[in-house]
Amino acid sequence: PTPTGSPTLVRHDIGDANLFSWSHDGKLLYSSEQMVAHIYAVTLDPSSHEVRGTPKKLTGATEMNRWPAVSPDGTQIAYLAYTALPIQAGKAALRVTGIDGQQDREVIRMFMLFVSAIDWLNNDEVVVSGRITPQGPQGLHAISTGTGNVRPIFVHPDALGHLAVSPDKRRIAFIYGLQNSRFYTVGV
């Protein structure tokens, strides 16, 4: 394929950062880690892709805020917040905030130690991979952002995550297996 244009610098002072998602209104979500990781939103000009204004921090006082995902209706951001460094099992929470960083709240405290991504199934459920409780099964789980209720989708110790929900919200792609990893999909 032939490139369609030159890249545009968005920010140059981001430290150890990860890009995650675009919001419906053109904001780019990323995290920046410097012993503490927060989630920011930055507005980009739709035609020039240059930054408009100053990035806005969307997360509060927890030490590590990771894996943000914008809800299908564009009004909420789900993310994982770790309250201890180094990251420890049992010190994670699924949190939801408004797209503007207002009304941030904890949905459920979780056991999971490492999570590679989260995604929305619909405007009321987020999919995570991992173990929700110490004795609970490893796998893919849907969590209600309203009640915190957990619904297993696919339970297996080799379901590792790096998940993505299909655009029609009927299937989830994920990585399976520590060695000889493979992509699988499963119905919701």
PLY file of the C-alpha trace (Angstrom):
ply
format ascii 1.0
element vertex 188
property float x
property float y
property float z
element edge 187
property int vertex1
property int vertex2
end_header
0.00 0.00 0.00
1.07 3.56 -0.70
1.17 5.97 2.26
-1.60 8.57 2.11
0.26 11.31 3.95
2.89 12.20 6.50
2.35 11.53 10.20
1.50 14.49 12.43
3.18 14.93 15.84
0.52 15.00 18.56
2.72 15.21 21.71
6.45 14.88 22.19
6.73 14.72 25.99
4.65 11.65 26.83
7.16 9.40 28.64
6.32 5.70 28.57
2.89 5.92 26.95
0.29 3.71 25.31
-2.44 4.68 22.86
-5.83 3.14 23.40
-8.87 4.59 21.76
-10.58 7.45 19.91
-13.73 8.93 21.38
-16.76 9.67 19.21
-16.06 13.41 19.38
-12.46 13.11 18.12
-10.49 12.89 21.37
-7.50 10.54 21.47
-7.15 8.55 24.72
-3.72 7.52 25.96
-1.95 6.71 29.21
1.41 8.02 30.32
3.47 6.26 32.97
5.98 8.01 35.20
5.66 5.90 38.37
1.99 6.85 38.27
-0.21 6.26 35.22
-3.20 8.42 34.43
-5.55 8.49 31.47
-5.76 11.65 29.41
-7.95 12.91 26.58
-6.65 15.31 23.99
-8.71 17.01 21.29
-7.36 16.79 17.75
-8.30 19.04 14.85
-10.24 16.77 12.45
-8.52 18.08 9.32
-4.95 18.83 10.45
-4.81 16.25 13.29
-3.00 18.83 15.41
-3.68 19.15 19.14
-6.29 21.70 20.21
-5.81 22.86 23.78
-4.20 21.07 26.68
-4.61 17.34 27.41
-7.11 16.73 30.21
-6.38 14.20 32.96
-9.45 11.98 33.37
-8.37 9.80 36.31
-7.86 10.52 39.99
-5.54 9.48 42.76
-4.92 5.76 42.13
-1.37 4.89 41.17
-1.85 2.98 37.90
-4.81 3.62 35.62
-4.70 1.47 32.51
-6.56 0.02 29.53
-9.21 2.71 28.88
-12.06 1.85 26.53
-14.80 4.20 25.29
-18.41 2.94 25.56
-20.34 2.33 22.31
-22.48 5.44 22.91
-19.38 7.56 23.54
-20.43 8.77 27.00
-18.26 6.65 29.33
-14.74 5.32 29.71
-14.07 2.04 31.50
-10.56 1.41 32.81
-8.61 -0.63 35.34
-7.13 1.08 38.38
-4.35 -0.54 40.40
-3.87 0.86 43.89
-0.44 -0.61 44.65
2.97 -0.50 43.02
4.31 -2.88 42.01
1.00 -4.14 40.65
-0.30 -6.81 43.03
-3.07 -9.37 42.84
-6.22 -8.14 44.55
-5.33 -4.48 44.14
-7.23 -3.83 40.90
-10.63 -2.30 40.30
-12.81 -1.82 37.25
-13.76 1.86 37.19
-16.04 3.90 34.94
-15.94 7.65 34.39
-17.78 10.04 32.13
-16.07 10.97 28.87
-15.18 14.28 30.54
-13.60 12.59 33.61
-16.60 13.46 35.82
-18.58 10.98 37.94
-15.68 8.52 38.27
-16.71 5.45 40.26
-15.54 1.97 41.17
-17.66 -0.83 39.68
-15.98 -3.88 41.23
-12.73 -4.77 42.99
-10.95 -7.68 41.30
-8.25 -10.25 41.99
-6.69 -10.13 38.52
-3.00 -9.36 38.40
-2.40 -8.80 34.70
-4.99 -7.70 32.19
-4.05 -6.86 28.64
-7.16 -4.99 27.56
-10.82 -4.46 28.27
-13.65 -3.69 25.87
-17.35 -2.86 25.98
-20.02 -5.40 24.98
-22.76 -2.78 25.12
-23.36 0.45 27.04
-23.85 -1.53 30.27
-21.26 -4.35 30.17
-17.48 -4.46 29.95
-15.50 -7.59 29.05
-12.31 -8.34 30.99
-9.94 -11.29 30.97
-8.48 -12.72 34.12
-9.63 -13.97 37.50
-12.23 -11.90 39.32
-11.77 -13.58 42.73
-8.79 -15.59 44.08
-10.72 -18.86 43.74
-12.58 -17.86 40.59
-11.88 -19.27 37.15
-9.51 -17.66 34.65
-11.23 -16.57 31.45
-13.33 -13.92 29.77
-16.01 -12.30 31.93
-18.68 -9.67 31.27
-19.16 -7.22 34.14
-22.24 -5.04 34.50
-21.09 -1.44 34.98
-24.32 -0.70 36.86
-24.40 -3.57 39.35
-20.94 -5.14 39.25
-22.51 -8.53 38.48
-20.11 -10.91 36.71
-21.15 -13.21 33.87
-18.61 -15.79 32.61
-18.29 -15.87 28.81
-15.43 -18.34 28.29
-13.67 -20.01 31.23
-10.28 -21.62 30.65
-6.84 -21.10 32.25
-5.26 -20.47 28.83
-7.67 -17.65 27.85
-5.18 -14.82 28.12
-6.98 -11.77 26.90
-5.71 -9.13 24.47
-9.40 -9.14 23.69
-11.48 -7.18 21.21
-15.27 -7.18 20.86
-16.52 -7.35 17.25
-18.28 -4.26 15.84
-21.63 -6.11 15.86
-21.03 -7.02 19.56
-21.70 -10.73 18.93
-18.15 -12.16 19.17
-14.97 -11.62 21.15
-11.50 -12.24 19.73
-8.79 -13.14 22.25
-5.38 -14.78 22.63
-5.31 -18.35 23.87
-2.23 -20.16 25.21
1.00 -19.10 26.89
3.17 -20.92 24.37
2.21 -21.18 20.72
-0.40 -18.48 21.32
-3.36 -18.47 18.96
-6.25 -16.11 18.24
-9.71 -17.46 18.90
-13.17 -16.00 18.82
-16.12 -16.88 21.00
-19.77 -15.91 20.82
-21.28 -13.70 23.46
0 1
1 2
2 3
3 4
4 5
5 6
6 7
7 8
8 9
9 10
10 11
11 12
12 13
13 14
14 15
15 16
16 17
17 18
18 19
19 20
20 21
21 22
22 23
23 24
24 25
25 26
26 27
27 28
28 29
29 30
30 31
31 32
32 33
33 34
34 35
35 36
36 37
37 38
38 39
39 40
40 41
41 42
42 43
43 44
44 45
45 46
46 47
47 48
48 49
49 50
50 51
51 52
52 53
53 54
54 55
55 56
56 57
57 58
58 59
59 60
60 61
61 62
62 63
63 64
64 65
65 66
66 67
67 68
68 69
69 70
70 71
71 72
72 73
73 74
74 75
75 76
76 77
77 78
78 79
79 80
80 81
81 82
82 83
83 84
84 85
85 86
86 87
87 88
88 89
89 90
90 91
91 92
92 93
93 94
94 95
95 96
96 97
97 98
98 99
99 100
100 101
101 102
102 103
103 104
104 105
105 106
106 107
107 108
108 109
109 110
110 111
111 112
112 113
113 114
114 115
115 116
116 117
117 118
118 119
119 120
120 121
121 122
122 123
123 124
124 125
125 126
126 127
127 128
128 129
129 130
130 131
131 132
132 133
133 134
134 135
135 136
136 137
137 138
138 139
139 140
140 141
141 142
142 143
143 144
144 145
145 146
146 147
147 148
148 149
149 150
150 151
151 152
152 153
153 154
154 155
155 156
156 157
157 158
158 159
159 160
160 161
161 162
162 163
163 164
164 165
165 166
166 167
167 168
168 169
169 170
170 171
171 172
172 173
173 174
174 175
175 176
176 177
177 178
178 179
179 180
180 181
181 182
182 183
183 184
184 185
185 186
186 187
